[in-house]
C-alpha cells in the first residue's frame, strides 16, 4: 500500500565536514549516522570502495586514511573532518595505473573484482611502509581481506611483481 | 591470442573501481527497500498490520504477500516461492513484508513498526525429522509427507554384481552443507523507464531465467522487461535462482514510478543461501581382488531446506556422475530430497556432485588399503576410457583421467611419500569428473542454449553482444578472445556487451560450466560468418582466391604473397560496401544425447567431461586435531587453456574453495533454548564466524593442465571452474588417514572430529569419525535400465507409459 502525506519529508543531511579525498579538498554534507564507506559511496559517488559485510569482517571496504589502511565501514564519517583519504579512484596518477593495478590486471590478481579495491589499498599501504616484503609478510598484511575467487596465490604474485616494478621505477627516477 | 597469457578485457575497470556493480548504481529520486524477515522457522501468518509503518515519515510504500501472490521457482516442477510469504513462513529469514522509503535507514526503522501475527508450527530440522514427521507438510506438493522428491535407478542386476564380488565395502558418509559466500551481497535496482517499461539491474548469474520469472510474477510481457545482469561480485551458484527481492523492487518501482534499490545485508545473504545440500550417503561397493568393481549401490538422503530451488536436479546429480570416473558395470542409485525448515539449498560449485564424489573417493582409498594396492594404481586399473558409454548411458568423449593420475603422481612425489612419511604427516589422492555445460535447459524448449551477435562497422570496432553473465570467471574475455582469434585482431579492438536481455541474444546463464563451450561455439560461428563476408569482399579487391586469405595482425592478406593485403578496417569497409551493414549471429545447441532414453536420463549429459586428480600433503597435530595443508598438486584435463592466467585462476579458486569445505566451511543450524523460542536458527550468519581459508591458510599449489583438445570444445576447450574443486575434500580425508591413521567420513573435517577419532583409535575402537547410522526408508521401485553391455538400448524395462504432460500449469505467454 502506498503512503499519502501532506508535509514534506525532512532531509537528514545535517552533518558537515571537510576532508581531502584523493588529493582534492571536499566539503561533505551527509546524514550524521553514516560511515565513511557510506559517505564515499552514497554522498560522494566514489563507488570504487566496496562492502561485503559492513561489520569489519571482510576487508572489501579498506581505504587509506592519513597513510594507514582502515576499514571504512568501521569509521564514522563525522570523525573524518580534516583527514586525508585515498581510495582506489586515487591510485592512478597522471593517467598511469599504479604498478599494483597493472600487476593485478596482468597476473590474475582479480576475478570478480569485488574485493580488489580493498586489497589494492591494503597492499599499497604495505609497500609504502615496507618496500620489500617477504611472501609471509604479504600473507600477513592481506589476512584481513577476504577473496572468494582467486585462492590468493595470484594476488601474492601480483603484489610481488608490483614490488619489483616500483623498485625499478624508483631506480629510474633517481 | 588463444593459449597465451593475456590481460583480460575487464581488468582495467576492476582495478580502477570503474566497474559498476548493482549496488554502485544510484539514480535520481531513488528509493530504498528493506525486507521484514521471519524470526520463526515455521509459522502460519494470521495477519499483518502495516498501518504504523506506512504512517512513518519518509515511507513511500509497504508491500506484503498479497501484493505479489503469483508463485515462481527456478524449475518448472517446483514453482513454490512467492516474493513475500503469503500465508506461511518456512525458514528463519523468509521475507514477509517490504518497506520502500526515502532513506535506507528509514525503511529499516519502519520494518519494526510492522506487526505480524504468527501461529507457530512445529519445526523440521533435518531429513530424519522430516521422515518421522510427515505432518505438518512444509509444502503440499511434495511427493509424500516431507519427502520432496525421490529418484531410484538400477542399471543392471546389482545383486548379481555383489554376488560376483570378492569383497563388499559398506561405508556411510556425511557431507555438511556450506554456502557460496560471494564477496558481493545481492543487490538490485529497479526502474520504471521513460516508456513505462521495467528495467532491473541486478547481481544475477541467470538473467534469462529471471526474465521469465519476472514476466510470470508481474504479469507483464517479457518483451516489456529488461534485465541487466551487472558485473557480478562472485556467484559460485548462489545467484542462479530468481530471488524475492528482485520481484519486490520491480513491483515497487512500477507502482511508485521511481527507481527502487535494495542491497542485502550479509546476514540476509546467508538466508538466501541456495548452497551445498547436506547429504548423508551410504555406499556399497563390490570388488574383485584386483580392484575391479563388480557393482555399486548408493543411497543418498538429501536435506533440501525450505524450497525447491534446483533441488530436483540436485537429487539426480547426487548420484548420476558416480559412473564417470571408474568403470562400474552395475549401479543402483536411490536419492531422496527432504523439505526442512532451513534456508533452501541449491547449486554450489559442483552442484550436487562433490558430496557423493567425496564418499566414493574415500571409499576407493579404503578399498585400496584392504586389497593392498596403491590407490593411484587401483584408480588407473579401473579408470574409464575415452568415448566410453557408462552404465547409466552417459556418453563420454575425451578422457584425460589416466594422464591426470600419472602426472599428479609424478609431480607430487607420491611414490616416495605414500605410507612413508613420519607420523603426523601424510598424503592423499583423489580424482573427479565434471560436466562442461548441462545437456538440458532448465525448461523444455527446442531453442539454442547460447546466442551471440556481432556488429562490425567502418570504425574498425567489433561489438560483441552476448546474453552471458560475467561473474568473475572471465566470460567476457574468453568470448572476445575467440572472436579476436578468428578475425586476427586483438581483444582490445572488441567491445563486449553482456548480460543484458535487451541488447544480447538469449543465453541460459553462467552455471554448469557452460559458457566457454556453449557461448564460445556461438561466438566462433558468428565470427566465422563475418570473416566469410570480409574474405569475399577482400578477395575481389585483391584478386586472389578467398581460400588463400589469412586474417592476422589486424590485416587480411594473401597467404601466398603477404604483401598483397588490406588492413582489418579496410576489409570491413570493403565488406560493408559489398553487403551493406555487417552483422552476424551464431548460436549453440548441445548435441542430442540419444543414448539415455529413460526418464531422468538427460541429467548428467554434457557435450564434454573434464577430469581432475589431486594429491594433497598435510600435517595433523595429534594434540589439537588441527590440519595444516603443506602443499597441493592438481592436474586437470581441460582440453585446452584458452587464457592460462584465467584457467589457473579458476583451478586455484576451486581448490581454495574445496579446502575451505574440507576443513572448516559449514552452513549449520541450532535450536534456541526452549525458554527463548525453540526456533531453528543459523549458527553463524556472519563472515567472521563462517570460517573460510584466508591468505594465511592458503598452501602452495602446483597446477598442471592436461591438454588434449576436445572436438566439441571451442578451440578444444573444456571446463576448469568447477571440476578441480571436487577431488580436494576426499584427498584431504585420505591424507589425514595417511598422516595419523584415522578415517574422517564427514565434511568438514574439523579439529574436534579428528581429536575424537584419535581418541577412538587410542581406545582400540574403530579409528573413525562419521555417521553411525542410516535411516530406513522406502525408496520406491527403481527404474530398471539394462546397461549397454547387457544389451540395453537406453530404455527402462519397467517404465510406466509416460502420461501426456499431466497437470503441469500451462505457461501463460504474454505478448506485447
Contacts between the chains, C-beta under 8 A, distances in Angstrom:
chain1	res1	chain2	res2	distance
A	1	B	50	6.6
A	1	B	54	6.0
A	1	B	61	7.1
A	1	B	62	5.7
A	1	B	63	7.9
A	2	B	60	6.6
A	2	B	61	4.9
A	2	B	255	6.5
A	2	B	256	7.1
A	3	B	54	5.1
A	3	B	55	7.3
A	3	B	59	5.3
A	3	B	60	5.7
A	3	B	61	6.7
A	3	B	62	7.7
A	5	B	57	7.7
A	7	B	57	8.0
A	9	B	57	5.7
A	9	B	58	4.7
A	9	B	102	5.5
A	10	B	57	7.1
A	10	B	58	7.9
A	12	B	103	6.2
A	12	B	105	7.9
A	31	B	103	7.2
A	31	B	105	7.5
A	33	B	105	6.7
A	41	B	24	7.5
A	42	B	26	7.0
A	45	B	26	7.3
A	46	B	17	7.6
A	47	B	17	7.1
A	47	B	20	7.1
A	47	B	21	8.0
A	47	B	23	7.9
A	47	B	24	3.7
A	47	B	26	7.7
A	48	B	16	7.1
A	48	B	17	2.0
A	48	B	18	7.3
A	49	B	17	7.2
A	50	B	21	7.5
A	50	B	183	7.4
A	50	B	184	7.3
A	50	B	233	7.2
A	51	B	23	7.8
A	51	B	185	7.4
A	52	B	183	4.6
A	52	B	184	7.0
A	52	B	185	6.7
A	52	B	266	6.9
A	52	B	687	6.8
A	53	B	185	8.0
A	53	B	266	4.4
A	53	B	686	7.1
A	53	B	687	4.8
A	54	B	265	7.0
A	54	B	266	7.2
A	55	B	266	6.9
A	55	B	686	6.7
A	55	B	687	7.4
A	55	B	688	7.3
A	57	B	266	7.6
A	57	B	686	6.4
A	57	B	687	4.0
A	57	B	688	4.4
A	58	B	183	6.7
A	58	B	687	5.1
A	60	B	183	5.8
A	87	B	17	7.1
A	88	B	15	7.7
A	88	B	16	6.6
A	88	B	17	3.8
A	89	B	16	7.2
A	89	B	17	5.2
A	91	B	16	7.4
A	92	B	16	6.2
A	97	B	12	7.6
A	97	B	15	6.9
A	97	B	16	7.2
A	100	B	15	7.9
A	101	B	15	4.0
A	101	B	16	6.6
A	102	B	15	8.0
A	104	B	11	7.7
A	104	B	15	5.1
A	105	B	7	5.2
A	105	B	8	7.6
A	105	B	11	3.6
A	105	B	12	6.3
A	105	B	14	7.7
A	105	B	15	5.1
A	106	B	7	5.1
A	106	B	11	7.6
A	106	B	645	7.6
A	107	B	645	6.7
A	108	B	645	4.4
A	108	B	646	6.6
A	108	B	648	6.4
A	108	B	649	4.3
A	109	B	15	8.0
A	110	B	11	7.0
A	110	B	14	5.0
A	110	B	15	6.4
A	111	B	472	3.8
A	111	B	473	6.8
A	111	B	474	7.1
A	111	B	649	5.7
A	111	B	653	6.7
A	112	B	182	7.4
A	112	B	183	6.8
A	112	B	184	7.0
A	112	B	231	7.5
A	112	B	232	6.4
A	112	B	233	4.9
A	112	B	234	4.6
A	112	B	235	7.9
A	112	B	471	6.4
A	112	B	472	2.8
A	113	B	10	7.5
A	113	B	13	7.5
A	113	B	14	3.1
A	113	B	15	7.7
A	113	B	19	5.6
A	113	B	231	7.1
A	113	B	233	7.1
A	113	B	472	6.7
A	114	B	21	6.8
A	114	B	182	7.6
A	114	B	183	4.2
A	114	B	184	4.6
A	114	B	233	3.2
A	114	B	234	6.0
A	114	B	472	7.8
A	115	B	183	4.9
A	116	B	14	5.5
A	116	B	15	6.1
A	117	B	17	5.2
A	120	B	15	6.6
A	138	B	695	7.8
A	139	B	695	4.7
A	139	B	696	5.3
A	139	B	698	7.7
A	140	B	695	8.0
A	140	B	696	6.9
A	142	B	695	4.4
A	143	B	694	5.2
A	143	B	695	5.0
A	143	B	696	4.8
A	145	B	695	7.2
A	146	B	183	6.6
A	146	B	687	6.7
A	146	B	692	6.5
A	146	B	694	6.9
A	147	B	183	7.0
A	148	B	180	7.6
A	148	B	181	5.9
A	148	B	182	6.0
A	148	B	183	5.5
A	148	B	234	5.1
A	148	B	236	7.0
A	148	B	653	7.8
A	148	B	657	7.3
A	148	B	692	7.4
A	149	B	183	7.9
A	149	B	234	6.2
A	149	B	472	5.1
A	149	B	649	7.2
A	149	B	653	5.0
A	150	B	649	5.7
A	150	B	652	6.6
A	150	B	653	5.5
A	150	B	656	7.3
A	151	B	649	7.8
A	151	B	652	3.8
A	151	B	653	4.9
A	151	B	654	7.9
A	151	B	655	6.0
A	151	B	656	3.2
A	151	B	657	7.8
A	151	B	693	7.9
A	151	B	698	6.1
A	151	B	701	7.2
A	152	B	656	7.0
A	152	B	694	8.0
A	152	B	695	4.8
A	152	B	698	4.6
A	153	B	652	5.4
A	153	B	698	6.5
A	153	B	700	7.8
A	153	B	701	6.2
A	154	B	645	7.6
A	154	B	648	7.0
A	154	B	649	5.7
A	154	B	652	6.8
A	155	B	695	7.5
A	156	B	695	7.6
